[in-house]
Amino acid sequence: MPPQSPQKNAGSTAPRAPAVPRPSASVVVVNSQNEILLVQRNPKSKSFANAHVFPGGNYDEKQDNQHGLAFTAIRELFEESGVLLVHPPAGDMPGDAELDAAREAIHAQRLLFHDFLSQHGLRPNTESLMPFTQWITPPSVPRRFHTQFYLSFLDETGAAGFSHGVKQERLPTPDGGQEVVAARFVRPEQALVEFAAKRIALYPPQFYLLTTLATVLRGAQNTPAERARARALAHGAFGRMVINPRLLRGHDGKTAGYEVLTYEGDETRGGAPGRRHRSKVWFGPSGAAVGVALERNFDVFTEIEPQAFAGPAKL
């Protein structure tokens, strides 16, 4: 999703060719307390400044070559939060000091993530990552991303790092400043409450996925039934959705005070008459979303219309 409101180009005599979306990956990590890992982006970041997002980032040709986007997701998760999703090792995991040094070196491109894993006999647990929708930034936004989101249950991996509560001492400190300034596990509904109270910033994809998971991960401890429902989403039509947000034609955002982003499956985007799959988004002066209201009047387990998501999804 865009780091600013998807406004039309103003004052331009000719339409600008849309930027090519950069392949990226992000992972929704769930711990045993049904908390989800969020990181707060640096307020000076070029993308998603000050927002709370799921850990992730762009595919890096040097770091991720031939390893795929699931590898990208695990590398970025490690760099940004210190959580390392690997298969249970035969020996001991590296100590905290060694993990921190590796995170900084990998971010600075002094060390390849693959080499770090090999040196310690570790294998990235890409099998633990379940596809959980793709989002493509609208064409009108200068910095565009094609993000593959994944879902992963933390205690089903050999993860190293923190697993619940607030964690601040393991943040990366790359040259030129940190990418993230805070990291913590939080219940989905609590994150939504904080967003509504304007205590944290969320973008529409994060709001959408948190809203969806809040209806699935309800208890203080996740249960086999809750995990089964989450997996059903990931392995079903929901997990395969490729969402291209578009402004609703004919809606006057300036008069209404908010924009309407439509998604595939909405009645205006290939869905049946009366089908709503859209968000009202209130943008602040900086272009960041300060309010989101999801309108989705169908069951994401059983009522997704496949024909509305028939377009290509190249990553």
PEBELCOR-V280254 format. One record per residue. RES is the residue in one letter. PHI is phi as a letter, one per 20 degrees, with the letter a starting at -180 (none if undefined). NEAR is the number of other C-alpha atoms within 12 Angstrom. D_FIRST is the distance of its C-alpha to the first C-alpha in Angstrom with 2 decimals. Layout:
res->RES phi->PHI near->NEAR d_first->D_FIRST
res->RES phi->PHI near->NEAR d_first->D_FIRST
This chain:
res->M phi->none near->42 d_first->0.00
res->P phi->f near->38 d_first->3.77
res->P phi->e near->35 d_first->6.69
res->Q phi->b near->32 d_first->8.61
res->S phi->f near->37 d_first->9.51
res->P phi->e near->34 d_first->9.38
res->Q phi->e near->26 d_first->13.12
res->K phi->f near->20 d_first->15.61
res->N phi->f near->17 d_first->17.47
res->A phi->d near->11 d_first->20.46
res->G phi->m near->8 d_first->23.89
res->S phi->d near->9 d_first->23.30
res->T phi->e near->7 d_first->26.16
res->A phi->c near->9 d_first->24.36
res->P phi->f near->13 d_first->20.84
res->R phi->e near->16 d_first->18.96
res->A phi->f near->12 d_first->18.04
res->P phi->g near->18 d_first->14.32
res->A phi->f near->18 d_first->13.35
res->V phi->f near->20 d_first->13.45
res->P phi->f near->28 d_first->10.36
res->R phi->e near->25 d_first->11.58
res->P phi->f near->32 d_first->12.38
res->S phi->b near->37 d_first->11.37
res->A phi->b near->41 d_first->12.36
res->S phi->b near->45 d_first->12.14
res->V phi->c near->48 d_first->15.04
res->V phi->e near->42 d_first->15.77
res->V phi->e near->50 d_first->19.34
res->V phi->d near->42 d_first->21.79
res->N phi->e near->34 d_first->25.23
res->S phi->f near->30 d_first->28.47
res->Q phi->e near->27 d_first->28.11
res->N phi->m near->38 d_first->24.98
res->E phi->e near->36 d_first->23.00
res->I phi->d near->41 d_first->19.52
res->L phi->f near->45 d_first->18.80
res->L phi->c near->47 d_first->16.38
res->V phi->d near->48 d_first->16.35
res->Q phi->e near->37 d_first->16.02
res->R phi->f near->35 d_first->14.63
res->N phi->g near->26 d_first->17.21
res->P phi->g near->22 d_first->17.25
res->K phi->e near->17 d_first->17.99
res->S phi->f near->18 d_first->15.09
res->K phi->f near->17 d_first->13.46
res->S phi->c near->31 d_first->9.93
res->F phi->l near->38 d_first->9.06
res->A phi->g near->29 d_first->12.74
res->N phi->m near->30 d_first->14.73
res->A phi->e near->40 d_first->12.06
res->H phi->e near->42 d_first->13.13
res->V phi->c near->49 d_first->11.13
res->F phi->f near->46 d_first->12.62
res->P phi->g near->47 d_first->14.39
res->G phi->r near->43 d_first->13.10
res->G phi->r near->38 d_first->12.58
res->N phi->f near->34 d_first->13.23
res->Y phi->f near->31 d_first->16.06
res->D phi->d near->27 d_first->19.13
res->E phi->g near->18 d_first->21.87
res->K phi->f near->21 d_first->24.58
res->Q phi->f near->29 d_first->23.66
res->D phi->d near->28 d_first->22.29
res->N phi->g near->16 d_first->24.38
res->Q phi->m near->14 d_first->25.52
res->H phi->d near->21 d_first->24.24
res->G phi->n near->24 d_first->20.97
res->L phi->f near->37 d_first->17.51
res->A phi->f near->39 d_first->19.16
res->F phi->f near->40 d_first->21.15
res->T phi->g near->41 d_first->18.17
res->A phi->f near->47 d_first->16.82
res->I phi->f near->53 d_first->20.35
res->R phi->f near->47 d_first->20.88
res->E phi->f near->38 d_first->17.82
res->L phi->g near->48 d_first->18.77
res->F phi->f near->43 d_first->22.25
res->E phi->f near->41 d_first->21.44
res->E phi->e near->47 d_first->19.33
res->S phi->c near->49 d_first->21.42
res->G phi->n near->42 d_first->24.63
res->V phi->f near->46 d_first->24.20
res->L phi->d near->47 d_first->25.52
res->L phi->e near->42 d_first->25.22
res->V phi->c near->35 d_first->28.37
res->H phi->f near->26 d_first->31.20
res->P phi->g near->21 d_first->34.19
res->P phi->f near->22 d_first->36.12
res->A phi->f near->12 d_first->39.82
res->G phi->d near->12 d_first->40.50
res->D phi->e near->13 d_first->39.15
res->M phi->f near->26 d_first->35.61
res->P phi->g near->24 d_first->35.34
res->G phi->f near->14 d_first->36.01
res->D phi->g near->20 d_first->33.61
res->A phi->f near->15 d_first->34.79
res->E phi->f near->19 d_first->34.30
res->L phi->f near->29 d_first->30.79
res->D phi->f near->29 d_first->29.85
res->A phi->f near->26 d_first->31.50
res->A phi->f near->35 d_first->29.72
res->R phi->g near->39 d_first->26.25
res->E phi->f near->34 d_first->27.06
res->A phi->f near->24 d_first->28.68
res->I phi->f near->33 d_first->25.90
res->H phi->f near->32 d_first->23.30
res->A phi->e near->23 d_first->25.83
res->Q phi->m near->22 d_first->26.43
res->R phi->e near->18 d_first->30.04
res->L phi->b near->22 d_first->29.82
res->L phi->e near->26 d_first->28.18
res->F phi->g near->39 d_first->26.65
res->H phi->f near->27 d_first->28.60
res->D phi->f near->22 d_first->31.78
res->F phi->g near->30 d_first->31.35
res->L phi->f near->29 d_first->31.06
res->S phi->f near->15 d_first->34.06
res->Q phi->f near->17 d_first->36.15
res->H phi->d near->24 d_first->35.95
res->G phi->m near->19 d_first->36.25
res->L phi->d near->26 d_first->32.81
res->R phi->c near->30 d_first->30.71
res->P phi->f near->36 d_first->26.94
res->N phi->e near->31 d_first->26.50
res->T phi->f near->30 d_first->23.96
res->E phi->f near->20 d_first->25.80
res->S phi->e near->32 d_first->24.55
res->L phi->e near->35 d_first->20.89
res->M phi->d near->35 d_first->20.08
res->P phi->g near->35 d_first->17.12
res->F phi->b near->39 d_first->14.93
res->T phi->n near->37 d_first->12.45
res->Q phi->c near->42 d_first->10.13
res->W phi->c near->41 d_first->6.58
res->I phi->c near->38 d_first->6.28
res->T phi->g near->39 d_first->4.44
res->P phi->g near->31 d_first->7.22
res->P phi->f near->28 d_first->10.45
res->S phi->f near->29 d_first->11.29
res->V phi->e near->29 d_first->9.02
res->P phi->f near->26 d_first->11.33
res->R phi->d near->26 d_first->9.43
res->R phi->d near->30 d_first->7.50
res->F phi->c near->36 d_first->7.00
res->H phi->d near->35 d_first->8.40
res->T phi->d near->41 d_first->8.40
res->Q phi->e near->45 d_first->11.49
res->F phi->e near->45 d_first->11.85
res->Y phi->c near->42 d_first->15.53
res->L phi->d near->41 d_first->17.90
res->S phi->b near->42 d_first->21.08
res->F phi->e near->37 d_first->24.11
res->L phi->f near->37 d_first->25.35
res->D phi->f near->30 d_first->29.04
res->E phi->e near->24 d_first->29.22
res->T phi->c near->29 d_first->28.78
res->G phi->e near->26 d_first->30.92
res->A phi->f near->34 d_first->28.34
res->A phi->d near->33 d_first->29.50
res->G phi->p near->37 d_first->28.17
res->F phi->e near->28 d_first->27.75
res->S phi->c near->33 d_first->27.22
res->H phi->a near->26 d_first->27.10
res->G phi->m near->21 d_first->27.09
res->V phi->e near->22 d_first->26.11
res->K phi->c near->26 d_first->26.16
res->Q phi->c near->23 d_first->26.27
res->E phi->e near->20 d_first->28.90
res->R phi->d near->34 d_first->27.07
res->L phi->f near->37 d_first->24.14
res->P phi->f near->37 d_first->23.92
res->T phi->c near->28 d_first->25.65
res->P phi->f near->23 d_first->24.81
res->D phi->g near->15 d_first->26.46
res->G phi->n near->13 d_first->24.95
res->G phi->o near->18 d_first->23.50
res->Q phi->e near->28 d_first->21.53
res->E phi->f near->38 d_first->17.89
res->V phi->c near->40 d_first->18.04
res->V phi->d near->31 d_first->20.65
res->A phi->b near->33 d_first->20.97
res->A phi->b near->38 d_first->20.59
res->R phi->a near->37 d_first->21.91
res->F phi->e near->35 d_first->22.20
res->V phi->b near->35 d_first->21.80
res->R phi->f near->34 d_first->22.30
res->P phi->g near->38 d_first->19.28
res->E phi->f near->27 d_first->21.15
res->Q phi->f near->25 d_first->22.05
res->A phi->f near->35 d_first->18.51
res->L phi->f near->34 d_first->17.83
res->V phi->f near->22 d_first->21.13
res->E phi->f near->20 d_first->20.30
res->F phi->f near->28 d_first->17.05
res->A phi->f near->20 d_first->19.19
res->A phi->e near->15 d_first->21.75
res->K phi->m near->19 d_first->19.33
res->R phi->e near->18 d_first->20.45
res->I phi->c near->29 d_first->17.05
res->A phi->d near->37 d_first->13.53
res->L phi->c near->45 d_first->10.70
res->Y phi->d near->43 d_first->7.10
res->P phi->g near->46 d_first->6.97
res->P phi->f near->45 d_first->6.46
res->Q phi->f near->42 d_first->9.14
res->F phi->f near->39 d_first->11.05
res->Y phi->f near->40 d_first->11.24
res->L phi->f near->40 d_first->12.55
res->L phi->f near->40 d_first->14.76
res->T phi->f near->30 d_first->16.15
res->T phi->f near->30 d_first->17.00
res->L phi->f near->37 d_first->18.66
res->A phi->f near->29 d_first->20.51
res->T phi->e near->22 d_first->22.51
res->V phi->d near->31 d_first->23.48
res->L phi->e near->35 d_first->24.16
res->R phi->d near->26 d_first->26.66
res->G phi->e near->21 d_first->29.61
res->A phi->f near->16 d_first->30.46
res->Q phi->c near->19 d_first->30.77
res->N phi->f near->27 d_first->28.90
res->T phi->d near->19 d_first->31.36
res->P phi->g near->16 d_first->31.89
res->A phi->f near->15 d_first->31.08
res->E phi->f near->25 d_first->27.68
res->R phi->f near->31 d_first->26.85
res->A phi->f near->18 d_first->28.09
res->R phi->f near->25 d_first->25.82
res->A phi->f near->36 d_first->22.72
res->R phi->f near->28 d_first->23.92
res->A phi->f near->23 d_first->24.57
res->L phi->f near->32 d_first->20.95
res->A phi->f near->31 d_first->19.87
res->H phi->e near->23 d_first->22.65
res->G phi->d near->24 d_first->22.47
res->A phi->f near->28 d_first->20.48
res->F phi->f near->37 d_first->17.70
res->G phi->f near->31 d_first->17.07
res->R phi->e near->30 d_first->17.09
res->M phi->f near->34 d_first->14.55
res->V phi->d near->33 d_first->12.08
res->I phi->d near->39 d_first->9.58
res->N phi->d near->38 d_first->8.74
res->P phi->f near->38 d_first->7.89
res->R phi->c near->34 d_first->10.67
res->L phi->f near->31 d_first->12.63
res->L phi->f near->27 d_first->15.87
res->R phi->f near->13 d_first->18.73
res->G phi->n near->13 d_first->21.56
res->H phi->e near->17 d_first->19.87
res->D phi->e near->14 d_first->20.92
res->G phi->f near->22 d_first->18.32
res->K phi->f near->14 d_first->20.74
res->T phi->f near->9 d_first->23.55
res->A phi->f near->14 d_first->21.79
res->G phi->n near->16 d_first->20.03
res->Y phi->b near->27 d_first->16.67
res->E phi->e near->34 d_first->14.26
res->V phi->c near->37 d_first->13.88
res->L phi->e near->42 d_first->10.88
res->T phi->e near->33 d_first->12.63
res->Y phi->c near->39 d_first->11.97
res->E phi->g near->38 d_first->14.46
res->G phi->n near->37 d_first->17.69
res->D phi->f near->34 d_first->17.76
res->E phi->f near->23 d_first->21.14
res->T phi->e near->25 d_first->19.64
res->R phi->c near->30 d_first->17.78
res->G phi->n near->23 d_first->20.67
res->G phi->e near->27 d_first->21.46
res->A phi->f near->21 d_first->24.94
res->P phi->g near->13 d_first->26.19
res->G phi->n near->17 d_first->25.19
res->R phi->f near->25 d_first->22.26
res->R phi->d near->30 d_first->19.37
res->H phi->b near->38 d_first->15.87
res->R phi->b near->35 d_first->13.73
res->S phi->c near->32 d_first->12.60
res->K phi->e near->34 d_first->14.25
res->V phi->c near->37 d_first->12.24
res->W phi->e near->32 d_first->14.44
res->F phi->d near->30 d_first->13.30
res->G phi->e near->20 d_first->15.68
res->P phi->g near->10 d_first->17.61
res->S phi->e near->15 d_first->15.38
res->G phi->n near->24 d_first->12.36
res->A phi->e near->30 d_first->10.82
res->A phi->f near->40 d_first->10.67
res->V phi->d near->32 d_first->14.22
res->G phi->a near->31 d_first->14.60
res->V phi->b near->34 d_first->13.11
res->A phi->c near->28 d_first->15.49
res->L phi->e near->30 d_first->14.81
res->E phi->d near->27 d_first->17.32
res->R phi->b near->26 d_first->18.16
res->N phi->d near->20 d_first->21.87
res->F phi->b near->22 d_first->22.43
res->D phi->e near->18 d_first->23.19
res->V phi->f near->32 d_first->20.50
res->F phi->e near->22 d_first->23.47
res->T phi->c near->14 d_first->25.66
res->E phi->c near->22 d_first->24.31
res->I phi->f near->30 d_first->21.27
res->E phi->e near->28 d_first->22.41
res->P phi->g near->22 d_first->22.09
res->Q phi->f near->19 d_first->22.78
res->A phi->f near->27 d_first->19.56
res->F phi->d near->26 d_first->17.65
res->A phi->e near->19 d_first->20.15
res->G phi->f near->17 d_first->18.10
res->P phi->f near->15 d_first->17.93
res->A phi->c near->20 d_first->15.46
res->K phi->e near->17 d_first->16.48
res->L phi->c near->22 d_first->15.43
